[in-house]
Amino acid sequence: MSVWPVSRIKIPPYKIFISYFLISFISVGLCNEADQDAPAISSYNIHLSRNQLEQAGIESQKLLEKKLNPELVAFALVLNIQKLLELKNQLAIATTRYEEAKTNFGQAQQTLKRLLNLHQNKAISKRKLQIQQTAWRAKKTILESSKLQKQAIIQNVKLNWGNILLNWISDSNDNNLTRIISGEQSLLSLNLPVNKTLALNKNLIFIHPAGDRTKAKQAEFISPAPQSYLSSQGESHFFVTQHGFRAGLHLTAWLPQQKAISGVIIPGYLCWSYKEDGQPNKL
């Protein structure tokens, strides 16, 4: 007799009784014919010949070792970038005002230096110099005010969106935000479970709105998110995907982990149902 690895067994229910009967018959026959002093057959091993396996409808398959990269399941949210666009416009206006105020202040400072030289040489009156000094102070106040306004907007963006997205809205030549506005891409907030961190050197995750891993799309890491956009106490990170999703859509996310694990993949069993005449029907 030969020993076959019983790693996948496909037995129709109507053959189960036959299999048990065949095994029981063989065992009883062995017990009747064996000597009383013969060693007992181990209850942990079943030895069947090839013919017996075929008669019982048993099939076997050798399990092979596989490497599996485990994945952490988390949730993501497609962000509405309306507030980011508003901050972009505010920053553009504040930057224009600041640049204009800086130019006006520079001109006023050059004029003041020239009048100071003229006044020292007694070429102009003190009154004219004082008027220019007043204008210079006014230009300086406007410059400092516009600078503070610009810095306040920048801090607001950093606090809520981080440095990378600040660069996106600050650089007029950056197309990342343009592609999101056009619907070519989507900005995501990935929210991890508590006490979980994003694996190093893992810049890609997989996402799907219905939780179907086989149809998941890739998303690329952007930066850590300063705040969470879901009711989660874990880490949050910004990702961008090359697929346009509706803002506010909740997604299932799969995060590849660093260490691969070894094991075997157990094949699925055949499922059977019964027809009205009692015959098995393969599903």
C-alpha positions as CSV (number, residue, x, y, z in Angstrom):
1,M,0.0,0.0,0.0
2,S,1.1,3.6,-0.6
3,V,0.5,6.7,1.6
4,W,-1.0,9.7,-0.2
5,P,-1.0,13.2,1.2
6,V,-4.6,14.1,2.0
7,S,-4.3,17.8,1.5
8,R,-7.4,18.3,-0.6
9,I,-10.3,16.0,-0.4
10,K,-13.3,16.3,-2.7
11,I,-15.9,13.7,-1.6
12,P,-19.5,14.0,-2.8
13,P,-21.9,13.4,0.1
14,Y,-23.4,10.3,-1.5
15,K,-20.0,8.7,-1.5
16,I,-19.2,9.5,2.2
17,F,-21.2,6.5,3.4
18,I,-19.4,4.2,1.0
19,S,-16.0,5.5,2.1
20,Y,-16.8,5.0,5.7
21,F,-18.2,1.5,5.0
22,L,-15.1,0.6,3.0
23,I,-12.7,1.8,5.7
24,S,-14.7,0.0,8.4
25,F,-14.9,-3.2,6.4
26,I,-11.1,-3.2,5.9
27,S,-10.5,-2.5,9.6
28,V,-12.8,-5.2,10.8
29,G,-11.3,-7.7,8.4
30,L,-7.8,-6.9,9.6
31,C,-8.9,-7.3,13.2
32,N,-10.6,-10.7,12.6
33,E,-7.6,-12.1,10.7
34,A,-4.9,-10.6,12.9
35,D,-3.4,-12.4,15.8
36,Q,-4.3,-11.2,19.3
37,D,-0.7,-10.2,19.9
38,A,-0.5,-8.1,16.7
39,P,0.2,-4.4,17.3
40,A,-2.8,-2.1,17.1
41,I,-3.2,0.1,14.0
42,S,-2.5,3.7,14.7
43,S,-5.7,5.8,14.9
44,Y,-3.9,8.8,13.4
45,N,-3.0,7.3,10.0
46,I,-5.2,5.9,7.3
47,H,-3.4,3.7,4.7
48,L,-5.3,3.3,1.5
49,S,-4.3,1.9,-1.9
50,R,-4.7,3.8,-5.1
51,N,-7.7,1.7,-6.0
52,Q,-9.3,2.3,-2.7
53,L,-8.8,6.0,-3.1
54,E,-10.4,6.0,-6.6
55,Q,-13.3,3.9,-5.4
56,A,-14.0,6.2,-2.5
57,G,-13.7,9.3,-4.8
58,I,-10.8,10.8,-2.8
59,E,-8.4,13.0,-4.6
60,S,-5.2,14.4,-3.1
61,Q,-2.8,17.2,-3.8
62,K,0.6,18.0,-2.4
63,L,0.8,21.3,-0.5
64,L,3.6,23.6,-1.6
65,E,5.2,26.2,0.6
66,K,4.3,29.8,-0.4
67,K,5.6,33.2,0.6
68,L,2.8,35.6,1.6
69,N,3.1,39.3,2.2
70,P,0.6,40.1,4.9
71,E,-1.6,43.2,4.6
72,L,-3.1,45.5,7.2
73,V,-6.7,46.5,6.6
74,A,-7.6,50.1,7.3
75,F,-10.0,52.8,6.0
76,A,-9.6,55.8,3.8
77,L,-11.7,58.8,2.9
78,V,-11.9,60.7,-0.4
79,L,-11.3,64.3,0.7
80,N,-13.2,67.4,-0.5
81,I,-10.5,69.9,-1.5
82,Q,-12.8,72.9,-1.5
83,K,-11.2,74.4,1.7
84,L,-7.8,73.8,0.2
85,L,-8.7,75.7,-2.9
86,E,-10.0,78.6,-0.8
87,L,-6.7,78.7,1.1
88,K,-4.9,78.6,-2.3
89,N,-6.9,81.7,-3.5
90,Q,-6.3,83.5,-0.1
91,L,-2.6,82.7,-0.3
92,A,-2.4,84.0,-3.9
93,I,-4.1,87.3,-2.9
94,A,-2.0,87.7,0.2
95,T,1.2,87.0,-1.8
96,T,0.3,89.6,-4.4
97,R,-0.4,92.2,-1.7
98,Y,2.8,91.4,0.1
99,E,4.9,91.7,-3.1
100,E,3.3,95.0,-3.9
101,A,3.8,96.3,-0.4
102,K,7.5,95.2,-0.5
103,T,8.0,97.1,-3.8
104,N,6.4,100.2,-2.5
105,F,8.4,100.1,0.7
106,G,11.6,99.6,-1.3
107,Q,10.8,102.7,-3.4
108,A,9.9,104.7,-0.3
109,Q,13.2,103.7,1.4
110,Q,15.3,104.7,-1.6
111,T,13.5,108.1,-1.7
112,L,14.1,108.6,2.0
113,K,17.8,107.9,1.6
114,R,18.1,110.4,-1.2
115,L,16.3,113.1,0.7
116,L,18.4,112.5,3.8
117,N,21.5,113.2,1.7
118,L,19.9,116.3,0.2
119,H,18.9,117.5,3.7
120,Q,22.4,117.0,5.1
121,N,23.7,119.1,2.2
122,K,20.9,121.7,3.0
123,A,19.4,121.1,-0.4
124,I,15.9,120.5,0.9
125,S,13.9,121.7,4.0
126,K,13.4,119.6,7.1
127,R,9.7,119.7,6.5
128,K,10.0,117.9,3.2
129,L,12.2,115.3,4.8
130,Q,9.6,114.7,7.6
131,I,6.9,114.2,5.0
132,Q,8.9,111.5,3.3
133,Q,9.7,109.8,6.7
134,T,6.0,109.6,7.4
135,A,5.3,108.1,4.0
136,W,8.2,105.6,4.7
137,R,6.6,104.5,8.0
138,A,3.2,104.0,6.4
139,K,4.7,101.8,3.7
140,K,6.6,99.8,6.3
141,T,3.4,99.3,8.3
142,I,1.6,98.0,5.2
143,L,4.5,95.7,4.4
144,E,4.5,94.2,7.9
145,S,0.8,93.8,7.9
146,S,0.7,92.0,4.5
147,K,3.6,89.8,5.6
148,L,1.7,88.7,8.7
149,Q,-1.4,88.0,6.7
150,K,0.5,85.8,4.3
151,Q,2.3,84.0,7.2
152,A,-1.1,83.3,8.9
153,I,-2.5,81.6,5.8
154,I,0.7,79.6,5.4
155,Q,0.5,78.4,9.0
156,N,-3.2,77.5,8.5
157,V,-2.3,75.4,5.5
158,K,0.6,73.7,7.4
159,L,-1.6,73.0,10.4
160,N,-4.4,71.4,8.4
161,W,-2.8,70.0,5.3
162,G,1.0,69.8,5.8
163,N,4.1,71.1,4.0
164,I,3.7,69.0,0.8
165,L,0.2,70.3,0.1
166,L,1.4,73.8,1.0
167,N,3.9,73.4,-1.8
168,W,1.1,72.3,-4.2
169,I,-0.9,75.4,-3.6
170,S,2.1,77.8,-3.5
171,D,3.6,76.7,-6.8
172,S,1.5,77.9,-9.7
173,N,3.3,75.4,-12.0
174,D,2.5,72.4,-9.9
175,N,-0.1,70.2,-11.7
176,N,-0.9,67.9,-8.8
177,L,-3.8,70.0,-7.6
178,T,-5.0,70.7,-11.1
179,R,-5.3,66.9,-11.8
180,I,-7.4,66.5,-8.6
181,I,-9.6,69.4,-9.6
182,S,-10.2,68.0,-13.1
183,G,-11.2,64.6,-11.6
184,E,-8.2,62.7,-13.0
185,Q,-6.9,62.0,-9.4
186,S,-8.4,61.8,-5.9
187,L,-6.9,63.0,-2.6
188,L,-7.3,60.5,0.2
189,S,-6.9,60.5,3.9
190,L,-5.8,57.1,5.2
191,N,-6.6,56.4,8.8
192,L,-4.8,53.6,10.6
193,P,-6.0,51.6,13.6
194,V,-4.7,52.5,17.0
195,N,-1.1,51.6,17.7
196,K,-0.5,50.8,14.0
197,T,2.0,52.7,11.9
198,L,2.7,53.0,8.2
199,A,5.5,50.6,7.2
200,L,8.7,52.2,6.1
201,N,9.4,52.2,2.3
202,K,5.8,51.2,1.6
203,N,4.6,54.1,-0.5
204,L,1.8,52.2,-2.2
205,I,-1.5,51.0,-0.8
206,F,-4.5,49.4,-2.4
207,I,-8.1,50.8,-2.1
208,H,-11.6,49.9,-3.2
209,P,-15.0,51.4,-2.3
210,A,-16.7,48.1,-1.9
211,G,-13.9,46.2,-0.1
212,D,-13.1,44.0,-3.1
213,R,-9.4,43.2,-2.9
214,T,-9.3,41.7,-6.3
215,K,-10.4,45.0,-7.9
216,A,-8.4,47.3,-5.7
217,K,-6.6,50.3,-7.2
218,Q,-3.2,51.7,-6.2
219,A,-2.8,54.9,-4.2
220,E,0.6,56.7,-3.7
221,F,1.8,58.2,-0.5
222,I,2.1,62.0,-0.2
223,S,2.7,62.9,3.4
224,P,1.5,62.5,7.0
225,A,-1.7,64.2,7.6
226,P,-1.7,66.7,10.5
227,Q,-5.3,65.8,11.5
228,S,-7.7,62.9,11.2
229,Y,-10.6,63.2,8.9
230,L,-12.4,60.1,10.3
231,S,-13.3,59.2,13.9
232,S,-10.0,57.4,14.4
233,Q,-7.4,57.7,17.1
234,G,-4.7,56.3,14.9
235,E,-2.2,57.9,12.4
236,S,-3.5,59.7,9.3
237,H,-1.7,60.0,6.0
238,F,-2.4,61.6,2.7
239,F,-2.4,59.5,-0.5
240,V,-3.3,60.2,-4.1
241,T,-4.8,57.8,-6.5
242,Q,-4.9,58.0,-10.3
243,H,-8.7,57.3,-10.2
244,G,-11.4,59.9,-9.7
245,F,-13.7,59.1,-6.8
246,R,-16.5,61.0,-5.4
247,A,-15.6,63.3,-2.5
248,G,-16.7,61.9,0.8
249,L,-16.6,58.3,-0.4
250,H,-15.3,55.8,2.2
251,L,-12.8,53.2,1.0
252,T,-11.3,50.0,2.3
253,A,-7.5,50.1,2.2
254,W,-4.9,47.4,2.3
255,L,-1.4,48.2,3.5
256,P,1.5,45.8,2.6
257,Q,3.6,44.9,5.6
258,Q,7.4,44.6,5.7
259,K,7.9,41.0,6.7
260,A,6.7,38.1,4.5
261,I,5.4,34.9,6.2
262,S,5.8,31.3,5.0
263,G,3.0,28.8,4.8
264,V,0.8,26.7,2.6
265,I,-2.4,27.6,0.7
266,I,-5.1,25.1,1.4
267,P,-7.3,24.6,-1.7
268,G,-11.0,25.0,-1.4
269,Y,-13.4,22.1,-1.3
270,L,-16.1,21.3,-3.8
271,C,-19.5,22.2,-2.7
272,W,-22.5,20.0,-3.4
273,S,-26.2,20.4,-3.3
274,Y,-29.0,17.9,-3.9
275,K,-31.6,17.8,-6.8
276,E,-35.2,16.9,-6.2
277,D,-34.5,13.2,-7.1
278,G,-31.8,13.0,-4.4
279,Q,-28.9,13.1,-6.8
280,P,-25.9,15.4,-5.9
281,N,-25.5,18.5,-7.9
282,K,-22.1,20.2,-8.1
283,L,-22.2,24.0,-7.4
